Amino acid sequence: MLLLQILLIVMLLTTTATASEHGRKHTMKKGILLVTFGTSHPQAQEAFKNIDKQVRDAYPNIPVRWAYTSTIIRKKLAQKGIHLDSPEVALAKMMDEGFTHIAAQSLHTISGEEFHDLVRNARAFADMAGGFDSVLVGSPLLGTDEDLRKVTEAIIKHIPKERKKQDAVVLMGHGSPHPSNAFYAAMMYRFQQKDPNIFVGTVEGFPEIDHIKAMLLKKKIKKAYLIPFMSVAGDHARNDMAGDEEDSWKSILTKAGIKCVPIFKGTADYDEIVAVWIDHLGSVLSRFD
């Protein structure tokens, strides 16, 4: 499917370009493409507005575009009259607009499968004759030990003030079969060096909610604050984390005798965490100078 999309884009572009345009020298025109899984929740989209504002404030002279990797989310939004591009379509449009250097900043948490799909797409576009001079991808939120330090400190700072030391804080990450899923366990280790009652689990990886529940019960914890460890508090936060279905984290822990307090704020709501993504974006843009 990806190869077919790219081939179609190449055909579209080559029909509008003359042979004399190939290999010509361009005046540098830099662009920023912010790439996220996406969300259809209006409240969660406010977090993306926060990122957008901070990126534009940091780089006022560079145009900013957005792309959603989730086909399902794009279709949901299209039904409401809101049209978002996939990374492939966004890059094709930017090529048609005459951009020469693209900084595609991943707003994912870890370098999982979707991040590597973005990297492959970026390389495919960078290799097209007569297209971009360069397409580089910025690291996701967690890429280095320094990222872990900054993110753990930011989240601890924003834990609800009413939380008591004996209460747990349980962060829900998305999770991935990719080896980079190990960042979640590393994150929990870092948290617990500062606060032994902070835990990190995932929806689709390790640790799972059953592992977290066992740890909470072993420590005889009676109350837990549930916080999404995702860029926005979208479907996963409202359904998998805090929904009323019996398989939600809230239902599982409540059934085990643990009172749950859901917090609907994603990592993109915190300026200190957005700053990490912007640092990664800056690292990419500096390579164009």
N, C-alpha and C positions, 0 to 999 in steps of 0.2 A: 504493500500500500504506500509506504513512504517513497519507494523508488518510483512508483507510478506518478505520485504527486509531483516529485521533482522533475520527472521527464515532461509532464504536462506544463509545468512552469517554464522549463527551458524552451519548449515549443512556442509558448505564448510570447516569451521575450524575444526569441530569435525572429519571429515574424514581424516584429516592430522595429528591429534594428537593421541597419545596412551593414554591408561587409566592411565598409570603411571605418565603422565605429569600433570594431574589434581591435583591441590592443592599443587604443588611443590613450593618451595621458589625461587624467582627470584632475581638476582642482579638488583638493581634499574637502569632503563634506561628511562630517561625522554624525552619526545617529545613535541613539540609545533605544534598545528594545528590551522592555521589562517582561519577563516570561514567568508565568505562574500557572498552577493547576487551574485556578479560577474558583469562583463561587457564584451562586445564584441568589444568595441572601442579601437583601439591600443593606441590612445593618452590618454584615460582614464586609461588604464592599467599601464601607467607610474606611476600613484599614488600608485598602489599596489607595484610596484618595490621600491618605497620610503619606504613604510611600511616594506617590506621584509628586506631591507638593515638595517633599524633601529633596527628591532627585532634581526637580526643576530649579529649586532654590540653589542647590549645589552646582548645577551646570546650566545656568540660564541661557546660554548661547547654543546649546545642543538640543535639537528636536527629540522628543520622547514619544515612543509608540508602545503599545501593549499587545500581548498575545496570551491566549489561554490554551493550555495543552489538552484540557478535557473536552472531548467531543460532546459528551452528555451535557456539560454545563453550557457550552456554546449553543446547543440546540434549545435548551431551556430558556436561555436569555433571548434567543432569536424569536421565540414564540411571544415574548413580551415586547418585541420591537427593538431589542438591544443587540447589536451585531458586533461580536468580537472575532478577531482573526486567530487562526492557528499560527504557530511560529513560521510554518512554511509560507503561508499566504502573506503574513506580515513582512517577511523578508523579501518576497517577490515584489510586493508593493514598494518597499524601500529601495529596491534595486531600480524599479521603474521611475522612482522619484529622483534618481541620480545620486543617492548616497554612495560613498566610496568606502567608508570605514564604519563598521557596526560593532558596538559593544552590546552584546546580548547578555543581560544580567539575569541569572537564574534567581528566582525568589523561592526556590525549594529549600527544604531544611537540610537534607543530606544529598550527596551525589549518587542518588539511586538510579533506577532505570530511566525515569523521565528526564533526568539531568543528562544522562549519556545519549538519549535520543536527541536532545537539543544540540549536544556537541557534534553528533554525526550530521545533523541537518546543517549546522553552521559550516562544517568542513565541506559539505557538498556544494553549498552556495559559494563559498570562498574559491572553490576549484572551477567554477563556471567561467569559460572564456568570455571576456568583455564585460564581466560583472563587477562585483565588489573587489577592491584591492585587499581588504582584510575583514574577516568576521571572527571576533574572539568572544568567548563565553566566560563570564565572571563566575567565580566559585559560589556555591550555595552558602547557606548560613553557617553550617558547620564544616570546616575544611581543615582547620589547624587546632592545636591545643590552645592557642591564644583566642581563637573564636569561642572555644568551650568556656574559657575563663570569663570572657566578656558577657556571654549569654547567661551563664549561671548567675553571675553577679546582678545582671539586669532583672532576671526573673525573681530572685530573692528579694530585691528591692521593691518589687510590685506585689508581693504576697499580701493578701488582705490583712490590715492591721489588727483586726479582731481575732485572727487566728492565734490559738494558744500553742505552746511548745509541744504539748502532748497530742495535738491534732496533726494528722498527716496532710501533706500536699501531694496530690497524684497528678502528674502531667501525662497527657495522652498525645503520643506521637503517631504519625501515620504508619510507619514501618515499611519494610521492603525486603524482598528475598535477596537483594543485592548485598555484597559484603559490607558496604558502608552503613548498613543497619547497626553495626557495632558501635556507632557513635552514640546511640541511645543508652546503651549500658555504660559507656564511658561518661556520658553526661550524668547518669545517676550516681556513679562513683564520685564524680566531682561535687555534686550537690551534697552527698552524704558526708563529705569531709567537713562541710560547714554546718549541715543540719541533717541528722540521721533520720528524720521523719519526712524527707522529701524523696519521692519515688517517681520513676519514669517508666511508663509502659507504652505499648504500641497496639494499633488495631490489626496490623497485618505483618507483624514480625515478632521479635523477641526484645524484651520480656512481654508476655501476654498478660491479660487482666487476671488470669488464674494465678500466675506467679506473684503479681502484686497483692492480690487478696491474701495469699498464704503468708506473705511477709507482714501485712497489716495485722492479721489475726495472731501471728506469733508474737507481735509486740503489744497485743491487746489494745489496739487503737480503736476508738469508738466514734471518731469523727474524721472526715476527710474532705478537703477542698479539691474539687476536680477542675483542672485547668488545661485547655487545649495547648499542646506544644506544636502548633501549626500556624502558618502565617495568618489565617483568619479563623474565626469561630463560625464555621459553616455547617454543612450537613453532618460531618463526623462529630463535631462538638454537640450539635443539637439532637442528634439521633443516637449514634454509637456511644457517646459519652454520657449524655444527660437525658436521653429519651425515656419513655415509659415502658418500652418493650422489655421483655424479661431478659434479653441478652445484652442490654445496655450496661455500661459500667456502673451507672447509678443503681440500677435494679439489682445487679449481682452483688454489689457491696452492701446495699440496704438489706437484702435478704440474709447477708452474713452478720447483720447486727451493727453495721457501720453507717452512721448518718452522713449523708453526702450534701455538699454545698457546691453546686456548679458555678463556675465563673466563665462568662462568655466574652473572653478577650483573647485574641490571637497574638502571636509574636509581633505582627506588623503594627499592633496598637501601641507598642512601646518604642519610643524614640531611640533609646539606647541600643535596641536590637536592630532597628532600621539602619542605624549608623554602621553596623557591621556589613550589611549588604552594600551600603553606599561606599564603604572602604574598598570592598571587592570590585565594585564598578570602577572606582578611581584607579585601581591597579591596572585594569584593562585599558582604560582611556589613556593612561600614561605611556602605554606601549605604542600609541599612535604618534607620539610627539617625536 
